[in-house]
Amino acid sequence: MGQSQTHHVVSRGYQRLFADGEHILLIHKQSKKAKPVGTRDAFHAPRFNSFRTPAGWDDSLEEEWARIEGLALPAVRRLAAGVGTASDRDTAKVVAGIHLARSVTFQDWHLKITAEVTEGTSAKFETDPQANALFEDGYGRRPRPGEISALVERQMTAINNSKGLFVERMVHIYNKARERIESTNVQLLMTIGKMEWVIGDTPVITANNDLTRLHSNKQLAIFEGEAFFMPLGRRVGMTLFGRAADPDQYVPADTCQKINWLMWRNCRRFLACHPAADPCRLLAAPISRAHHPEVAKAVNLYANAFGPCRANQDC
């Protein structure tokens, strides 16, 4: 049984590919405010990968994620540094598979589906003769209207609170995602000038073949997308195609901005980039930097690194 109470949805090892040491610039999607934070304090959630057992919380999946990423991230670092091999490209797919499954997008989808199933199941059992007979056998009386539905909903709430079903489905999605992307072909996209990639709390985009739109907005479509995109570092991103991949290429500033904007749309709450980068330039959108007592020095260092930004400027 593990003791960790907070798990990273986007691993710290992956975050460091976009960090200055241990600091990244975290951007809040709704307020469009940004501030430097440590990788320890970004993209995490309480016991995201744990499930409750009679003996306590089980962190075995969190430990397994860490083991797999520990083996795979060195390949991603080599690709980000421009010295990766064909084998490294295949290994990087593992990191993409983890972040497809271990994501707030999947968590939202899971909760939505379980709520719909609970509602449908409780209504079905309310009028089911066998369920009514079982209730009468167990309680020695006929159920009152809505009583069976309430029992089903309480049971589903208990299952959700234990998180056992969520963890099991997360593992299932990871295995399915690995199967889906195992046969994909890798194309690397490199930025130019001062352009860089941003990452989100779901850092893998499921999109159409030319990366101009998300395959599915506000829905989980892991296995239906024509292509996947995941940044591998500040200036190198990875596209996974089911078809033959195009040659690696450098992308112009406006293309980088369009893909970064898809990352914005794909995330739920937060994005991040290197603290010295200008998020206005990267996203072609106004972002304000919020001062924070603990990181005032970092803000002073980076706030005006490149001067005022302009959408779609030449970089």
N, C-alpha and C positions, 0 to 999 in steps of 0.2 A: 504494500500500500504506500502510495506517495504522500508527501506532505505539502507539495506545492499547491497554493490556492489561486494563483493567477497564471494563465497560460497565454502564450502569444499566438494569435491567429495568423499573423505574418511574422515569421521567425526573426529573431534578432540577427542571426547569421545572414539572412537575406537582406534585412534592413541595412546592415553595415555596408552593403554594396552601393548604397546611396547616401552614406553618412560621411560626416567629417569626424573621424574617430568614432565616438559613440553618439553623436548628435545628428538628427535629421530635422528638416523643417516640416512640421506637421500642419496640414491645412484642413480646417473645418469646413465641410462642404456647404452647410446651410448658411453660416455666417460669412464665409469667404475670408476668414481671418487665419493668419498663419503665425506660428511661433516655434522656435527651436526647442526640442525636447530630446531627452535621452532615449535610445532604442529600448531601454527597459520599460519606459513609460508610454510606449506607442503600440497600437494595434494589439491590445491584450484584452482578455475578458476573464471573469472569475470561473475557474474550473471548466473551461470550455471543452476540454478533452477528457474529462473525468466522468465516472458514473458511480452512483452510490450502491454499496453492498451492505449486508448486515454488519460487516466488520469496519465499515467506514468508506471513505472515498477511494476509488481505484484509479490511479494515474498511469496505468500501464500503456495506454495509447499515447499519452504525452511523451512517455519515455521512448516508445517506438518511433514516433515522429522525429524526436531528437536524434535517435540512432541513424535513421535513414538519411536525414538531412546532413548529418555529420559526414556521411559517406559521399553524398551527392554535391554538396556546395563547393568543394574544391574545383570540380569540373566547371561549375558556373563562374567561379572567380577567374579561371583561365580563359573562358570565353569572353568575359567582360574585359580582360586584359589584352585580348586579341591574339592569344597564343593557344587557343583551344584546338582539340583534335576532333575527328569524326566520332570517336568514342565519347568525348565530352558532350557532344551535341545530344547523343542518345541519353546520357546520364542526366542532362539538364531537364529532360522530359519528366523525370521522377519528381523534381521540385515543382514543376507545373502541376502534376497530378495531385500532390499533397495540397497545394493551395487552391485547387478546384474543389476538393472535398472539405478541407478545413477552412471554411469561409463563412462569413456572416450571411452571405447570399444563400448558401445551403441551409444554414440555421433558420433563416426566415421562411424558406420554402418548406422545410420540415415542419415547423410550427403551424404553418398555414394548412398543410395537408392533414396533420393530426387533428387540428380543430375541425376540419371538414369531415373527416372520418368519424370523429367523436359525435358530431351532430347527427350525421346520417345513421350511425350505429345505434345511438341512444333512442332515436325515433323508431328505428326498426324493432329493437328489443321491447319497446313499450307495448307493442301490439303482438309480439310473438307468443304463441300459445306455450311453447316449451319454456321460454324464459319466465312466463307468468307461473307455470307449474313449478318450476325450480324455486321461484321466490316463495310460493305458498308452502312448499316442502320445508324450506329453510326457516321461514319466519312463522309458520303456522297460521297464516292469514292471507287474504288476497291483497295484492299491492294497491296502494292508493294512486290516483292519477299523478303521473310524473315521477313516481318513486323509483321505478326501474331506470328511467332516464337519468335521474340524479345519481344513482349508484354507478352507472356506466361512466358518467362524467367524472365522478370522484376517482374511479379506478384509473381513467386515462390521465387525470391530473397527477396522480401518484406516480404513474409510469413516466410522465414527462419530467416530473421533479427529480426522479432518480437518474434520469438522463441515459439509462441503459439503452433504450430504443434509439435515441439520437446518436450515441456513439456507435452502435451496431450499424446504423444506416450510413454514418460517415465513413466507416471502413468499407462498406459495400460500394459507396460512390467512388472512393479512392481506387478500389480494384477495377471497377468499371471504367473509370477515367484512364487508368493505366492501359487497359485493353484498347480503349478508343484512340489514345495518342501514341501507342507503341509503334504503330505502322505509319505514323505521319512523317512528313519530310520537313526538315528544318531550314529556314532561311533567316539569316541574321540581318537586322536593320540597324545601321549606325547613324547617329546624329552628326550634324556638322556645326561648326562655329560654337556659339554659346547655348545651343539647344541641347536639352537633356530629357530623359524619360522621367515620368512621375510614376509612382506606385499608389495603389489604393488598398483599402481593407479587404478587397477581393482583387488581387493583383493579376489575375488571368482573365483576359477578355475573350468571350466567345462571339465571333463576328462573321460577317460574310467574307468572301474570298479577297476582296480588295481593301478590307479593313476600313470601310467608309461608314459602316453602321453596325450596331450591336445586333446579333442574330435575334435576340429576344429581349425585350425591355420588361424588367420587373418580373421575369419568369426564369426558371431554371431550365436551360436547354443545353446541358453539358454535352450530350451525345448527338446533337443535331446541327451544331455549328459547322460552317464550311472551313473555318480557320480559327486558330487560337493565337493570342499574342500575350507575351509576358516579358517585361523588362528584365534583363540580366545584370544590368549595371547602369550607371549614369548615362552612358553613351551607346550601349549595345542592348538591343532587344531581340527576342526570338519569336518568329512566327512559325506555327505548325500547320502544315497543309495536308489534307487527305490526298490531294493530287501531287504531281511532281512540283517541287518547290522552285521558285525563281532563284537566280543567283543572288548571293549576298549583295547588298547595296547600301549606299549612303542615301539618306532621305532628306529632302529640302525642309526648310523650317516650317512651311505651312503644313506639310504632311505630318511632321512630328507633332505639331499642335493639334491636328485633327485626331491623331491616335491618342494623344494625351487627353483630349476632350472626351473620347470614348471611355478612357479610364475614369474620368470624372463621373460620367453617367453610370458607369458600372459599379462604383463604390456606394456604400450605404452612408457612411459618416465622415471618413477621413481619407485624405491623400497625403503624400509626402514626397519630398525631393531633397537634394543636397542643400545645406544651409546657405551656401554661397550662390545658389541658382536664383534666378528671378522667376517666381511662379507666374507673374503676370505674362511674361514672355512665353513661358512654356505652355500656358493654357490659353493665351490670347484672351484673358479675362482679368478684370480687376480683383486683386487679392491684397488685403491689408495685413501688415505685420503687427501683431499684438505684443506689447511689452509685458514682460513677466519678470518679477524680482530676481528669481534664481538664474535667469538667462539674459539679464540686461547686457552683460558684456558681449555675449554672442550676438545679440540683436544689433548692438552698436557696430560690431565688426561686419555684419553681413547685410544690414538693412539697405544700404545704398551701393552694393557691390558693383552693379552694372548701370546705376542711374535709372531714370524713369523708363518704363517700358511702353511699347506701342504694339498694338495687335498686328500680327503678320509683318513685323518689321524684318528687314534683312539682318541676318545675324552672321 
